[in-house]
Amino acid sequence: MGGGAALFYGALAALALLGVRDVLFLHEENRCSMTYMYEYPEYLKIKLPKKISRRYPTYELYLYGEGNYAEENKNLILTGIPVLFLPGNGGSYKQVRSLGSIALRKAEDIDFKYHFNFYTVNFNEELVALYGGSLQRQTRFVHECIKVILKLYKDQEYAPKSVVIVGHSMGGLVARALLTLKNFKPELINLLITQATPHVAPVMPLDKYLTDFYTAVNNHWILKAQDVRNLTTLSVAGGFRDYQVRSGLAFLPGLSQHSSALFVVSSAVPRTWVSTDHLSIVWCKELILATIRAFFDLIDENTKQITEDPKKRMLVLNHHFVRYPAKFFEEDPETFTELKGTLIWIKIESSKWTYKVYNESDGKYFMFPLSNHRKTYSHVHCQSSMMDTNSWIYGCLNSSSSMCWEGFDLSWKAELLPTVKVVTLKLQEYPSLSNLVIYVPAINGNKFTLDCEFFKEDSRTVQLPVTHLFSFGLSSSKTVLNSTGLIYNVQLQHFDQIYQAFKIYIESHCHPRKERKTSVYRLHIPWSHEDSITVSNHIGEKSLRNSVLGRHKPRCIFFMDRVPSFTEISAKLHIAQPENDSTVAVLNIYSSSDCQYEVTIKTSFSQVLGQVIRFHSASLPVYIISNVLLAYGGQLSTLLSTGQCSDFVLALAKAAKPYKVDPIVNIVKFLLGFNWFKDLWNVLFLPELDAVVLNKQDMWFPLVSLILFLFGTGIAYWGGIFFSSVLRLLSSLWLSLTRPPGLPKDSKLMTLRRVFVAILLVFVSWTTCGAFAILIIYLHYMFKIVKLHLNVRIEQNVLNMGQKHSKETSYNSKNKTVKNCDSAEISPEASSATPTTTQAIDNVVNSLKIHITIINLLTWIVLLSLPSLIYWFKNLRYSIRLDPDPCRTTAIILVSTSGILMNSSTVKIKSSKLSKIAAQVPLPLSVAVVAFGPMHLYRVPYFVIFSLLLHVLCCIV
């Protein structure tokens, strides 16, 4: 049975590791181009008022520059547009250089008609994602920096009244928090761009200061939307490469209430089309170029500053980050254009048309009469491989049978894809148009292709139901696109949840050609801007290589008549479909007119596990601790019923059952849907159930808690085996250094020395860092367990060797000694162990097993408090005391009771009046941990401490 349990829990741990592998490694490679500085970057420190410098001694403000530009700015006579960069968790102020350098090159190209001054804040690389105590301080400092920056321009002709803020990671949250300050004027910021900022919730809710900060910021933006109505906000997420901040967290809360806010994933940004990791998002050249282009298009020619018109700001952001029509931005484009009658006019009557352009000496107009096509077709689709920014497609209003005099510019309806620009028009929406006109300019040396076709929407739209979540990839859903055309829309029915993950296999059959043919596959998610694009190239003769935008594995085989090409695409979501949204995820296929396709979709079990880990990895410690608490309660129950304490691993296998925890949480969640129960819940002053919070964020489904609990069981099981191995190794090392004193005698729980140590550690907790005191206690406890483990091993070996020796020798061999396996001597008196000796060893063994479980629980308390310790240690040169300290209360309680806890024994517990209560309490505590811990990790140590306090009381009462 032990082997079966090991195999079962090994499988659970392996599944968890499979999910971790998918998140950390199975994503597309980094395809971002690096940004380079053409001149040496310089950071000019801005002198702050003494009052501000004394109040914030660890923070600084810098102005970025390069070469001559940096030299000119040393006197701080500035005439540009101020942009303030805020680094994120552990980020450097020097990360501004990518934005600053590309903006400088752009300004040089236009002879500094407009230019930007990039400022950056040095937050001393504070780990604010792990410790929330300094977020409010950072916010107040940024407010002071904005006022200092604007004062630098007060004597200029075009003095700015506001600044642009670019915030990376937690820097974006700090920027949003400015609006919560009482004395902050919202008009000081007109544009906010955040890069991979977790807006919804902290990645790891490790302390109350962090979660309270999030609550204050998000509530302000939702409840006081009028304060941000003139602020334009763009949140850019990195996609699946960013495993530190999943893209769903970058979604702006209450986005539907703000007409001036936008959320996009970098893989959907035009001319970027790549996923970025958490650091590369600040230097990814493709994304930085999109940002700088938007900055320059946002400039008002009259004020030479960022426009104050919120509508124009949103138009510019949509132009560069959502839908780029392959044209330079124009606020009010001229939609009507006079067409040149002197050029060649060619009338096209057919429904499908292809024209290859090469060395055209004369410009041409191709005119498609729409009257006949309206009766048969519903849409027209055109595409051009000419990637310029000129207008190329028009709708004719006034025309004769052979030419058109005035055209409605339809190029603004087009959209740029990696290899072509495309436009799809619904004929019913343009009843006044008589002809469609394609313009081919006179060119020399350029080669491109134009394609147009009329089609019925029904003939190009296919509904493909996705496979069930738990089909494990054994079944598939398939559709064959028999018709040949330029565009297909495959609607992925029932693909709307974050836990769904699929592999889409596309097999294309195209006629062989000498020239390259390209297929573009776009997975379009209509309820959020998180599209991903894949490009597959086909060459029709001897060789074929697939160029891929996205993580997939293309391969190709050749036949005589057609060339099959196979492309694999991963399909999964960052954001679940909202309840009031009825749109459908679509796979758009843009191809040549001579290709046919077969689309197959299968559930990817490994990616489903990856989605569980991606969305809930921060909750795993909660479920591990819940399992350990159940094992601890099982050990106490076994101790009271049999007098013997079971090993941690055996107790875990017996007691850690999901039906003890999950049904209770789900029942309470269900009852909270009734007003009477919710009122009762509020009367008891109970916090909101974390499952309810997860459900509001569309992250909860009935089996997620069960899966996480089983993952936690597997990790706790193998963690227990690993800990036992480490303990044996450490005891062996300690044996090589010292001679063990033997089994500990039953001593007093509290001595004067222990009281002094406790008082000293309380003082350390209060004056320095609570997490530091917790670590000291933990190491002291660990040291005592190592010594106890060594003594137990030796005494057990002595006892076993003594019993064996008594059977093989006579009574006259009492003066001999025998070496045991641990090199300890067996005295003649030990060769005949008494029942009292055996019972004493059993009691110590039982105590050791309980101590191992307690140290297991304390290990997780140390791990959860470790971020505060790291933050304190990193800032030790500035302040010896961490203030505020999220671990101080926990530390004081642990320190005060550690003396009793470390010297407790099962003999005292068995004889205690509270022993039955102590054995029963871990079960409700394990339920409470799962109910209130996943979104508030800082609560978990208090549940553990409550159980340990009962343990201490059992030793006293």
Helices and strands as residue ranges (DSSP letters): H 2-24, E 41-45, H 50-55, E 60-66, H 67-72, G 73-75, E 81-86, G 93-96, H 97-109, E 116-122, G 132-134, H 135-151, E 163-168, H 170-177, G 178-180, G 186-188, E 189-195, H 208-223, G 225-228, E 232-237, G 247-250, G 255-257, E 261-265, G 266-268, G 280-282, H 285-297, H 310-321, E 336-338, E 344-347, E 352-358, E 364-369, H 371-376, E 379-384, E 393-399, E 404-409, G 411-413, E 415-416, E 421-426, G 427-429, E 435-440, E 447-455, H 457-460, E 461-465, G 469-471, E 476-481, E 487-493, E 501-510, E 516-524, E 532-539, E 555-556, E 563-572, E 585-590, E 595-603, H 605-616, G 617-619, H 620-642, H 648-655, G 658-660, H 662-671, H 675-683, H 690-696, H 704-737, H 752-767, H 770-808, G 811-813, E 818-819, E 825-826, G 828-831, H 835-874, H 888-902, H 906-910, H 915-920, H 922-932, G 937-939, H 940-956
